[in-house]
């Protein structure tokens, strides 16, 4: 997912590196304009309610 540079506000910067950690993704960015680097953590369940529901149902079945 593209992001905006927090330093110079350049828009539409694609992640240079994306890592998945459980239900979260960590996108690493490097701004081509000012060279600033940052990372954005996103909770995947916030972007896919259906996915979250399915995961919840799966846990229920496993517990029963
Ligand atoms: Zn920048």
PDB file of the backbone (N, CA, C, O) and the ligand in Angstrom, with CONECT records:
HET     ZN  A 101       1
ATOM      1  N   UNK A   1       0.836  -1.200   0.000  1.00  0.00           N
ATOM      2  CA  UNK A   1       0.000   0.000   0.000  1.00  0.00           C
ATOM      3  C   UNK A   1       0.875   1.255   0.000  1.00  0.00           C
ATOM      4  O   UNK A   1       1.837   1.344   0.762  1.00  0.00           O
ATOM      5  N   UNK A   2       0.541   2.210  -0.846  1.00  0.00           N
ATOM      6  CA  UNK A   2       1.354   3.414  -0.954  1.00  0.00           C
ATOM      7  C   UNK A   2       1.106   4.353   0.224  1.00  0.00           C
ATOM      8  O   UNK A   2       0.034   4.360   0.829  1.00  0.00           O
ATOM      9  N   UNK A   3       2.129   5.138   0.526  1.00  0.00           N
ATOM     10  CA  UNK A   3       2.043   6.017   1.681  1.00  0.00           C
ATOM     11  C   UNK A   3       2.606   7.397   1.330  1.00  0.00           C
ATOM     12  O   UNK A   3       3.170   7.615   0.258  1.00  0.00           O
ATOM     13  N   UNK A   4       2.430   8.308   2.272  1.00  0.00           N
ATOM     14  CA  UNK A   4       2.933   9.671   2.085  1.00  0.00           C
ATOM     15  C   UNK A   4       4.134   9.895   2.998  1.00  0.00           C
ATOM     16  O   UNK A   4       4.103   9.513   4.168  1.00  0.00           O
ATOM     17  N   UNK A   5       5.173  10.502   2.480  1.00  0.00           N
ATOM     18  CA  UNK A   5       6.368  10.754   3.279  1.00  0.00           C
ATOM     19  C   UNK A   5       6.050  11.718   4.423  1.00  0.00           C
ATOM     20  O   UNK A   5       5.558  12.820   4.179  1.00  0.00           O
ATOM     21  N   UNK A   6       6.324  11.316   5.675  1.00  0.00           N
ATOM     22  CA  UNK A   6       6.045  12.187   6.816  1.00  0.00           C
ATOM     23  C   UNK A   6       7.015  13.361   6.915  1.00  0.00           C
ATOM     24  O   UNK A   6       6.785  14.294   7.684  1.00  0.00           O
ATOM     25  N   UNK A   7       8.086  13.319   6.146  1.00  0.00           N
ATOM     26  CA  UNK A   7       9.100  14.363   6.227  1.00  0.00           C
ATOM     27  C   UNK A   7       8.857  15.480   5.203  1.00  0.00           C
ATOM     28  O   UNK A   7       8.852  16.657   5.560  1.00  0.00           O
ATOM     29  N   UNK A   8       8.656  15.112   3.936  1.00  0.00           N
ATOM     30  CA  UNK A   8       8.498  16.128   2.884  1.00  0.00           C
ATOM     31  C   UNK A   8       7.118  16.054   2.229  1.00  0.00           C
ATOM     32  O   UNK A   8       6.836  16.805   1.295  1.00  0.00           O
ATOM     33  N   UNK A   9       6.257  15.155   2.712  1.00  0.00           N
ATOM     34  CA  UNK A   9       4.876  14.963   2.244  1.00  0.00           C
ATOM     35  C   UNK A   9       4.774  14.569   0.768  1.00  0.00           C
ATOM     36  O   UNK A   9       3.754  14.837   0.133  1.00  0.00           O
ATOM     37  N   UNK A  10       5.804  13.943   0.220  1.00  0.00           N
ATOM     38  CA  UNK A  10       5.704  13.375  -1.125  1.00  0.00           C
ATOM     39  C   UNK A  10       4.688  12.234  -1.079  1.00  0.00           C
ATOM     40  O   UNK A  10       4.701  11.412  -0.162  1.00  0.00           O
ATOM     41  N   UNK A  11       3.818  12.198  -2.070  1.00  0.00           N
ATOM     42  CA  UNK A  11       2.738  11.205  -2.053  1.00  0.00           C
ATOM     43  C   UNK A  11       3.010  10.015  -2.956  1.00  0.00           C
ATOM     44  O   UNK A  11       3.875  10.053  -3.831  1.00  0.00           O
ATOM     45  N   UNK A  12       2.236   8.943  -2.715  1.00  0.00           N
ATOM     46  CA  UNK A  12       2.243   7.786  -3.601  1.00  0.00           C
ATOM     47  C   UNK A  12       3.535   7.009  -3.602  1.00  0.00           C
ATOM     48  O   UNK A  12       3.957   6.500  -4.641  1.00  0.00           O
ATOM     49  N   UNK A  13       4.174   6.911  -2.434  1.00  0.00           N
ATOM     50  CA  UNK A  13       5.436   6.178  -2.356  1.00  0.00           C
ATOM     51  C   UNK A  13       5.147   4.703  -2.073  1.00  0.00           C
ATOM     52  O   UNK A  13       4.481   4.363  -1.095  1.00  0.00           O
ATOM     53  N   UNK A  14       5.653   3.851  -2.935  1.00  0.00           N
ATOM     54  CA  UNK A  14       5.441   2.414  -2.772  1.00  0.00           C
ATOM     55  C   UNK A  14       6.416   1.861  -1.731  1.00  0.00           C
ATOM     56  O   UNK A  14       7.544   2.340  -1.620  1.00  0.00           O
ATOM     57  N   UNK A  15       5.981   0.849  -0.966  1.00  0.00           N
ATOM     58  CA  UNK A  15       6.870   0.269   0.040  1.00  0.00           C
ATOM     59  C   UNK A  15       8.077  -0.417  -0.594  1.00  0.00           C
ATOM     60  O   UNK A  15       7.954  -1.120  -1.597  1.00  0.00           O
ATOM     61  N   UNK A  16       9.233  -0.202   0.004  1.00  0.00           N
ATOM     62  CA  UNK A  16      10.452  -0.835  -0.480  1.00  0.00           C
ATOM     63  C   UNK A  16      10.554  -2.258   0.068  1.00  0.00           C
ATOM     64  O   UNK A  16      11.221  -3.122  -0.500  1.00  0.00           O
ATOM     65  N   UNK A  17       9.860  -2.469   1.204  1.00  0.00           N
ATOM     66  CA  UNK A  17       9.941  -3.766   1.871  1.00  0.00           C
ATOM     67  C   UNK A  17       8.649  -4.007   2.640  1.00  0.00           C
ATOM     68  O   UNK A  17       8.195  -3.134   3.380  1.00  0.00           O
ATOM     69  N   UNK A  18       8.057  -5.179   2.472  1.00  0.00           N
ATOM     70  CA  UNK A  18       6.824  -5.504   3.197  1.00  0.00           C
ATOM     71  C   UNK A  18       7.007  -6.815   3.940  1.00  0.00           C
ATOM     72  O   UNK A  18       7.373  -7.835   3.355  1.00  0.00           O
ATOM     73  N   UNK A  19       6.749  -6.771   5.225  1.00  0.00           N
ATOM     74  CA  UNK A  19       6.854  -7.985   6.037  1.00  0.00           C
ATOM     75  C   UNK A  19       5.537  -8.274   6.719  1.00  0.00           C
ATOM     76  O   UNK A  19       4.806  -7.368   7.118  1.00  0.00           O
ATOM     77  N   UNK A  20       5.254  -9.550   6.843  1.00  0.00           N
ATOM     78  CA  UNK A  20       4.004  -9.946   7.485  1.00  0.00           C
ATOM     79  C   UNK A  20       4.317 -10.509   8.865  1.00  0.00           C
ATOM     80  O   UNK A  20       5.196 -11.356   9.025  1.00  0.00           O
ATOM     81  N   UNK A  21       3.576 -10.020   9.861  1.00  0.00           N
ATOM     82  CA  UNK A  21       3.732 -10.532  11.225  1.00  0.00           C
ATOM     83  C   UNK A  21       2.363 -10.865  11.781  1.00  0.00           C
ATOM     84  O   UNK A  21       1.674  -9.996  12.316  1.00  0.00           O
ATOM     85  N   UNK A  22       1.969 -12.127  11.655  1.00  0.00           N
ATOM     86  CA  UNK A  22       0.657 -12.526  12.138  1.00  0.00           C
ATOM     87  C   UNK A  22      -0.429 -11.836  11.340  1.00  0.00           C
ATOM     88  O   UNK A  22      -0.487 -11.985  10.120  1.00  0.00           O
ATOM     89  N   UNK A  23      -1.290 -11.084  12.006  1.00  0.00           N
ATOM     90  CA  UNK A  23      -2.374 -10.377  11.339  1.00  0.00           C
ATOM     91  C   UNK A  23      -1.968  -8.976  10.927  1.00  0.00           C
ATOM     92  O   UNK A  23      -2.814  -8.161  10.559  1.00  0.00           O
ATOM     93  N   UNK A  24      -0.668  -8.692  10.988  1.00  0.00           N
ATOM     94  CA  UNK A  24      -0.224  -7.352  10.641  1.00  0.00           C
ATOM     95  C   UNK A  24       0.820  -7.375   9.545  1.00  0.00           C
ATOM     96  O   UNK A  24       1.572  -8.338   9.392  1.00  0.00           O
ATOM     97  N   UNK A  25       0.847  -6.290   8.785  1.00  0.00           N
ATOM     98  CA  UNK A  25       1.924  -6.124   7.817  1.00  0.00           C
ATOM     99  C   UNK A  25       2.740  -4.903   8.208  1.00  0.00           C
ATOM    100  O   UNK A  25       2.197  -3.903   8.678  1.00  0.00           O
ATOM    101  N   UNK A  26       4.042  -4.994   8.010  1.00  0.00           N
ATOM    102  CA  UNK A  26       4.926  -3.869   8.264  1.00  0.00           C
ATOM    103  C   UNK A  26       5.538  -3.459   6.929  1.00  0.00           C
ATOM    104  O   UNK A  26       6.333  -4.191   6.339  1.00  0.00           O
ATOM    105  N   UNK A  27       5.147  -2.270   6.465  1.00  0.00           N
ATOM    106  CA  UNK A  27       5.682  -1.747   5.208  1.00  0.00           C
ATOM    107  C   UNK A  27       6.823  -0.782   5.504  1.00  0.00           C
ATOM    108  O   UNK A  27       6.664   0.175   6.262  1.00  0.00           O
ATOM    109  N   UNK A  28       7.970  -1.046   4.899  1.00  0.00           N
ATOM    110  CA  UNK A  28       9.104  -0.149   5.050  1.00  0.00           C
ATOM    111  C   UNK A  28       9.228   0.746   3.826  1.00  0.00           C
ATOM    112  O   UNK A  28       9.182   0.264   2.694  1.00  0.00           O
ATOM    113  N   UNK A  29       9.382   2.030   4.044  1.00  0.00           N
ATOM    114  CA  UNK A  29       9.461   2.988   2.938  1.00  0.00           C
ATOM    115  C   UNK A  29      10.767   3.768   2.961  1.00  0.00           C
ATOM    116  O   UNK A  29      11.369   4.001   4.009  1.00  0.00           O
ATOM    117  N   UNK A  30      11.175   4.160   1.763  1.00  0.00           N
ATOM    118  CA  UNK A  30      12.290   5.101   1.655  1.00  0.00           C
ATOM    119  C   UNK A  30      11.897   6.147   0.630  1.00  0.00           C
ATOM    120  O   UNK A  30      11.664   5.825  -0.535  1.00  0.00           O
ATOM    121  N   UNK A  31      11.823   7.391   1.058  1.00  0.00           N
ATOM    122  CA  UNK A  31      11.378   8.468   0.182  1.00  0.00           C
ATOM    123  C   UNK A  31      12.427   8.761  -0.890  1.00  0.00           C
ATOM    124  O   UNK A  31      13.585   9.022  -0.565  1.00  0.00           O
ATOM    125  N   UNK A  32      12.029   8.718  -2.181  1.00  0.00           N
ATOM    126  CA  UNK A  32      12.983   9.010  -3.266  1.00  0.00           C
ATOM    127  C   UNK A  32      13.301  10.502  -3.355  1.00  0.00           C
ATOM    128  O   UNK A  32      14.271  10.894  -4.005  1.00  0.00           O
ATOM    129  N   UNK A  33      12.498  11.321  -2.711  1.00  0.00           N
ATOM    130  CA  UNK A  33      12.683  12.769  -2.810  1.00  0.00           C
ATOM    131  C   UNK A  33      13.650  13.296  -1.751  1.00  0.00           C
ATOM    132  O   UNK A  33      14.557  14.067  -2.065  1.00  0.00           O
ATOM    133  N   UNK A  34      13.453  12.873  -0.472  1.00  0.00           N
ATOM    134  CA  UNK A  34      14.291  13.433   0.591  1.00  0.00           C
ATOM    135  C   UNK A  34      15.130  12.364   1.302  1.00  0.00           C
ATOM    136  O   UNK A  34      15.978  12.687   2.134  1.00  0.00           O
ATOM    137  N   UNK A  35      14.885  11.079   0.966  1.00  0.00           N
ATOM    138  CA  UNK A  35      15.699  10.030   1.550  1.00  0.00           C
ATOM    139  C   UNK A  35      15.251   9.581   2.928  1.00  0.00           C
ATOM    140  O   UNK A  35      15.897   8.730   3.539  1.00  0.00           O
ATOM    141  N   UNK A  36      14.157  10.138   3.427  1.00  0.00           N
ATOM    142  CA  UNK A  36      13.635   9.761   4.743  1.00  0.00           C
ATOM    143  C   UNK A  36      13.133   8.311   4.701  1.00  0.00           C
ATOM    144  O   UNK A  36      12.535   7.878   3.716  1.00  0.00           O
ATOM    145  N   UNK A  37      13.385   7.573   5.783  1.00  0.00           N
ATOM    146  CA  UNK A  37      12.885   6.197   5.857  1.00  0.00           C
ATOM    147  C   UNK A  37      11.931   6.072   7.031  1.00  0.00           C
ATOM    148  O   UNK A  37      12.137   6.681   8.081  1.00  0.00           O
ATOM    149  N   UNK A  38      10.887   5.280   6.845  1.00  0.00           N
ATOM    150  CA  UNK A  38       9.925   5.036   7.929  1.00  0.00           C
ATOM    151  C   UNK A  38       9.210   3.725   7.665  1.00  0.00           C
ATOM    152  O   UNK A  38       9.320   3.141   6.586  1.00  0.00           O
ATOM    153  N   UNK A  39       8.477   3.275   8.666  1.00  0.00           N
ATOM    154  CA  UNK A  39       7.727   2.026   8.544  1.00  0.00           C
ATOM    155  C   UNK A  39       6.301   2.251   9.027  1.00  0.00           C
ATOM    156  O   UNK A  39       6.059   3.007   9.968  1.00  0.00           O
ATOM    157  N   UNK A  40       5.364   1.585   8.368  1.00  0.00           N
ATOM    158  CA  UNK A  40       3.955   1.694   8.753  1.00  0.00           C
ATOM    159  C   UNK A  40       3.420   0.303   9.048  1.00  0.00           C
ATOM    160  O   UNK A  40       3.523  -0.603   8.221  1.00  0.00           O
ATOM    161  N   UNK A  41       2.849   0.143  10.230  1.00  0.00           N
ATOM    162  CA  UNK A  41       2.259  -1.139  10.609  1.00  0.00           C
ATOM    163  C   UNK A  41       0.764  -1.086  10.356  1.00  0.00           C
ATOM    164  O   UNK A  41       0.089  -0.151  10.785  1.00  0.00           O
ATOM    165  N   UNK A  42       0.249  -2.084   9.662  1.00  0.00           N
ATOM    166  CA  UNK A  42      -1.184  -2.120   9.383  1.00  0.00           C
ATOM    167  C   UNK A  42      -1.794  -3.406   9.912  1.00  0.00           C
ATOM    168  O   UNK A  42      -1.247  -4.496   9.746  1.00  0.00           O
ATOM    169  N   UNK A  43      -2.932  -3.246  10.546  1.00  0.00           N
ATOM    170  CA  UNK A  43      -3.668  -4.403  11.046  1.00  0.00           C
ATOM    171  C   UNK A  43      -4.552  -4.910   9.910  1.00  0.00           C
ATOM    172  O   UNK A  43      -5.471  -4.211   9.481  1.00  0.00           O
ATOM    173  N   UNK A  44      -4.287  -6.097   9.430  1.00  0.00           N
ATOM    174  CA  UNK A  44      -5.022  -6.621   8.280  1.00  0.00           C
ATOM    175  C   UNK A  44      -6.504  -6.788   8.575  1.00  0.00           C
ATOM    176  O   UNK A  44      -7.322  -6.628   7.670  1.00  0.00           O
ATOM    177  N   UNK A  45      -6.873  -7.101   9.802  1.00  0.00           N
ATOM    178  CA  UNK A  45      -8.273  -7.345  10.140  1.00  0.00           C
ATOM    179  C   UNK A  45      -9.101  -6.077   9.990  1.00  0.00           C
ATOM    180  O   UNK A  45     -10.308  -6.158   9.762  1.00  0.00           O
ATOM    181  N   UNK A  46      -8.481  -4.910  10.111  1.00  0.00           N
ATOM    182  CA  UNK A  46      -9.191  -3.646   9.965  1.00  0.00           C
ATOM    183  C   UNK A  46      -9.576  -3.400   8.513  1.00  0.00           C
ATOM    184  O   UNK A  46     -10.494  -2.630   8.229  1.00  0.00           O
ATOM    185  N   UNK A  47      -8.872  -4.056   7.594  1.00  0.00           N
ATOM    186  CA  UNK A  47      -9.134  -3.853   6.181  1.00  0.00           C
ATOM    187  C   UNK A  47      -9.990  -4.972   5.598  1.00  0.00           C
ATOM    188  O   UNK A  47     -10.443  -4.871   4.458  1.00  0.00           O
ATOM    189  N   UNK A  48     -10.215  -6.022   6.353  1.00  0.00           N
ATOM    190  CA  UNK A  48     -10.997  -7.140   5.845  1.00  0.00           C
ATOM    191  C   UNK A  48     -11.843  -7.731   6.956  1.00  0.00           C
ATOM    192  O   UNK A  48     -11.426  -8.658   7.650  1.00  0.00           O
ATOM    193  N   UNK A  49     -13.027  -7.184   7.113  1.00  0.00           N
ATOM    194  CA  UNK A  49     -13.920  -7.647   8.173  1.00  0.00           C
ATOM    195  C   UNK A  49     -14.299  -9.107   7.951  1.00  0.00           C
ATOM    196  O   UNK A  49     -14.404  -9.882   8.902  1.00  0.00           O
ATOM    197  N   UNK A  50     -14.502  -9.472   6.687  1.00  0.00           N
ATOM    198  CA  UNK A  50     -14.876 -10.842   6.352  1.00  0.00           C
ATOM    199  C   UNK A  50     -13.779 -11.804   6.808  1.00  0.00           C
ATOM    200  O   UNK A  50     -14.061 -12.850   7.393  1.00  0.00           O
ATOM    201  N   UNK A  51     -12.553 -11.445   6.537  1.00  0.00           N
ATOM    202  CA  UNK A  51     -11.426 -12.272   6.941  1.00  0.00           C
ATOM    203  C   UNK A  51     -11.399 -12.433   8.456  1.00  0.00           C
ATOM    204  O   UNK A  51     -11.131 -13.524   8.959  1.00  0.00           O
ATOM    205  N   UNK A  52     -11.675 -11.358   9.183  1.00  0.00           N
ATOM    206  CA  UNK A  52     -11.661 -11.397  10.645  1.00  0.00           C
ATOM    207  C   UNK A  52     -12.747 -12.318  11.167  1.00  0.00           C
ATOM    208  O   UNK A  52     -12.523 -13.074  12.113  1.00  0.00           O
ATOM    209  N   UNK A  53     -13.933 -12.258  10.551  1.00  0.00           N
ATOM    210  CA  UNK A  53     -15.047 -13.119  10.973  1.00  0.00           C
ATOM    211  C   UNK A  53     -14.707 -14.584  10.774  1.00  0.00           C
ATOM    212  O   UNK A  53     -14.968 -15.419  11.640  1.00  0.00           O
ATOM    213  N   UNK A  54     -14.122 -14.887   9.625  1.00  0.00           N
ATOM    214  CA  UNK A  54     -13.764 -16.273   9.344  1.00  0.00           C
ATOM    215  C   UNK A  54     -12.762 -16.801  10.365  1.00  0.00           C
ATOM    216  O   UNK A  54     -12.866 -17.935  10.831  1.00  0.00           O
ATOM    217  N   UNK A  55     -11.796 -15.960  10.701  1.00  0.00           N
ATOM    218  CA  UNK A  55     -10.787 -16.360  11.670  1.00  0.00           C
ATOM    219  C   UNK A  55     -11.431 -16.608  13.025  1.00  0.00           C
ATOM    220  O   UNK A  55     -11.058 -17.532  13.747  1.00  0.00           O
ATOM    221  N   UNK A  56     -12.415 -15.760  13.361  1.00  0.00           N
ATOM    222  CA  UNK A  56     -13.109 -15.884  14.643  1.00  0.00           C
ATOM    223  C   UNK A  56     -13.881 -17.203  14.693  1.00  0.00           C
ATOM    224  O   UNK A  56     -13.816 -17.932  15.683  1.00  0.00           O
ATOM    225  N   UNK A  57     -14.610 -17.502  13.619  1.00  0.00           N
ATOM    226  CA  UNK A  57     -15.377 -18.742  13.567  1.00  0.00           C
ATOM    227  C   UNK A  57     -14.472 -19.963  13.686  1.00  0.00           C
ATOM    228  O   UNK A  57     -14.815 -20.950  14.336  1.00  0.00           O
ATOM    229  N   UNK A  58     -13.336 -19.878  13.059  1.00  0.00           N
ATOM    230  CA  UNK A  58     -12.398 -20.987  13.092  1.00  0.00           C
ATOM    231  C   UNK A  58     -11.927 -21.247  14.532  1.00  0.00           C
ATOM    232  O   UNK A  58     -11.790 -22.390  14.967  1.00  0.00           O
ATOM    233  N   UNK A  59     -11.688 -20.158  15.242  1.00  0.00           N
ATOM    234  CA  UNK A  59     -11.238 -20.296  16.634  1.00  0.00           C
ATOM    235  C   UNK A  59     -12.335 -20.907  17.503  1.00  0.00           C
ATOM    236  O   UNK A  59     -12.049 -21.715  18.386  1.00  0.00           O
ATOM    237  N   UNK A  60     -13.589 -20.523  17.254  1.00  0.00           N
ATOM    238  CA  UNK A  60     -14.707 -21.070  18.011  1.00  0.00           C
ATOM    239  C   UNK A  60     -14.809 -22.582  17.827  1.00  0.00           C
ATOM    240  O   UNK A  60     -14.970 -23.333  18.789  1.00  0.00           O
ATOM    241  N   UNK A  61     -14.713 -23.008  16.575  1.00  0.00           N
ATOM    242  CA  UNK A  61     -14.807 -24.443  16.291  1.00  0.00           C
ATOM    243  C   UNK A  61     -13.675 -25.215  16.963  1.00  0.00           C
ATOM    244  O   UNK A  61     -13.865 -26.317  17.479  1.00  0.00           O
ATOM    245  N   UNK A  62     -12.527 -24.620  16.941  1.00  0.00           N
ATOM    246  CA  UNK A  62     -11.362 -25.283  17.533  1.00  0.00           C
ATOM    247  C   UNK A  62     -11.525 -25.422  19.038  1.00  0.00           C
ATOM    248  O   UNK A  62     -11.038 -26.384  19.632  1.00  0.00           O
ATOM    249  N   UNK A  63     -12.222 -24.446  19.669  1.00  0.00           N
ATOM    250  CA  UNK A  63     -12.387 -24.466  21.117  1.00  0.00           C
ATOM    251  C   UNK A  63     -13.470 -25.447  21.534  1.00  0.00           C
ATOM    252  O   UNK A  63     -13.419 -25.989  22.638  1.00  0.00           O
ATOM    253  N   UNK A  64     -14.474 -25.689  20.647  1.00  0.00           N
ATOM    254  CA  UNK A  64     -15.614 -26.542  21.009  1.00  0.00           C
ATOM    255  C   UNK A  64     -15.304 -28.028  20.941  1.00  0.00           C
ATOM    256  O   UNK A  64     -16.173 -28.853  21.220  1.00  0.00           O
TER     257      UNK A  64
HETATM  258 ZN    ZN A 101      10.353  12.669   1.697  1.00  0.00          ZN
END
